[in-house]
Amino acid sequence: MNSNRAIGLAVAQMGPVNLADSREAVVRRLLEMLREAKSRGAEVVVFPELALTTFFPRYWMEDEGELDRFFEKTMPNPRVQPLFDEAKKLGLGFYLGYAELTPEGRRFNTSILVDKTGNIIGKYRKIHLPGHSDHKLEAPFQHLEKKYFEVGDLGFRVFDLHDTRFGMCLCNDRRWPETYRVLSLQSAEIVVLGYNTPSVNIHWNEPVHLRTTTHLISLQANAYQNALWVAAAAKCGSEDGFHMIGSSVIVAPTGELVARALTEDDEVIVVKADLRIGENFRKHVFNFAKHRRPEFYRLIVDRVGAGEPLP
Ligand code: CDT
């Protein structure tokens, strides 16, 4: 258990990664942010979802060979190794999102948690995959996560890093209360996540400002209701003309925004996250053992979609 009950928590937001950008160039940007985070007191750094490439699910691809270039067959691998080496040298833990191709040929939208000695101590594969698998010819771009990835098979798990209990999720997972509740029932203290959220909704005419509003409200409500810190890292700005929202944030268990990125570029935000704030909520208003009534929550696991009222 973290005895001083506070941890230096950094979010390393990324500006755009274009199709033409090499992995080496992207990793150099991550290294620079690692060093800055360290100099500002960070112990753990959170990078975005699919941090090593452009947000490729916006492109329709039929050829597996074309798709393969966005995926990592091993982790670490020679192109990403400098990130592991630098984090180890600096004594930093980190969270990183990337596209995973397993030796069996399975594809996942994945994140890992790496400790300060450079060991991968946790892996998560995205469960709530948004978008579609068909080619939407009328849409300005695609959102093909349902075509390119399988639903994650590792569940929502909690990992000990720097004597602090971390839960992971990825992007669309942050909009689902079940994500945080399953993690908080395992006594998670911090939930870390990366995201790529297009500013334009291809399904209906959603005002652009709502994309940021619903992002923030999801994080703030779930941080409070689960007595957690939440650290969320965007990849944002215009990737080859396709814009994604920024507003990377660190949210306290009070639901308050403690730090927020100002730009749509590479930008590091850091807070000293006092874990005792979450403890207070867990002891009192959200003392789960004392107040939860799971006998009345059965529908949450028995039903997937909304149905008829109970008799
Ligand atoms: N990458 C990802 O999961 N993006 C989704 C877009 C869906 S729009 C509601 C997100 O939830 O941000």
Residues whose N, C-alpha, C, O or C-beta is under 5 A from the ligand:
A	BS01	CDT	P130 C171 N172 N196 T197
